[in-house]
Structure formats: C-alpha cells, structure tokens
Amino acid sequence: MRIVELRQYTLHPGARETLIELFEREFVTGQQAVGITVGGRFRDLDDPNRFVWLRAFPDMVHRRRALEAFYTGPVWREYRDAANATMVDSDDVLLLRGPGFAPQPGIREVVAAICRPLDTAAFDAYAARHLGPGHALHRTEHSENDYPRLPVRTGEDVRVWFGPATPPPWPIRQLRLESVTTWP
C-alpha cells in the first residue's frame, strides 16, 4: 500500500482544457522525475470546472522529499503561474492509503466513490462482497501532513474506490470521471 493524494481542483470557467494540456505536457514527467507516481487524471463529467487526479508515494517520508523537490524545482517554477491562473481552489485533497489508480488504456469512464461509513466492520463486509478486482479501494491516511504548504482535508475517515459504479448502503459522493491520462 502506498500514500495516495486524491486531488480535486475547482477551476475558472473554461480553464480545464488549458490545465490538462499543461499538466500532461509538463507536470507528469516533472513529478515523475522527483519520484512521484502520477496516477489517473480526469475530467469530472458532472462539473466542467473540475479536474481530478491522483499521485502516490511509497511512504510519508518519500512524500515530503518528493514534494519539496518538485515545488522548489525548475518545472514548477517555470509553469506555476500558468497553472495557478486556471485554479479557483486546489485545496480539496484527501490523503489516503491504497494502491493508487490509473485506468487501463482504452477505459475512458470510471467512478470515484467517496464514502464515510459509520460502521467500519459493516463497510469491510460490504467491500469484501461487492468490490472486486476492478475496484481500487483506499482508506484515509491519518498521518500528519508533513508538507503543510499543500493543505489536505483532516478530521475525516473515508473510504474511496475507483472503478465500476457500486453504490453502498451509506451516504456517498460519486464522481463520474473521464480519463485524460495519456499513455506512452
């Protein structure tokens, strides 16, 4: 299991494609160069002003080091103003533990389900019955955010999975996503 950030950005109207193009051209390889695993990148199909993406780290120590390297490095310095100009908010971030997720080549639509189970034993039983190999299940990582320059949401205990729609018997927020992930 890895440390995974689920990042949900609210963008200025009409700015999503600009950010996606910049992200795919510069930020994927720029982050990979400092040891960050960049996972799926998505358009929110229900909100034209949202961009959703994941990145992963082996552990919290590697996360801090990699984020320091990227955000003080040449790629971010050169393109940060252009990226920040597209964004209204970039602080909707969940810190999770899980396998990460990138859709297989050719898969365009997936669902990200964010669930706040009140009874974790009941949730675990549900997950064992209904979430299969096509789902990537993540749980809240409760470690302190050791890179406070980038806020994460705290005080929540969530389960998040990616894959086919599988509605549980708990309140849930489902994001219908379209992959923008480019493949080599």
Disulfide bonds with the S-S distance in Angstrom:
none
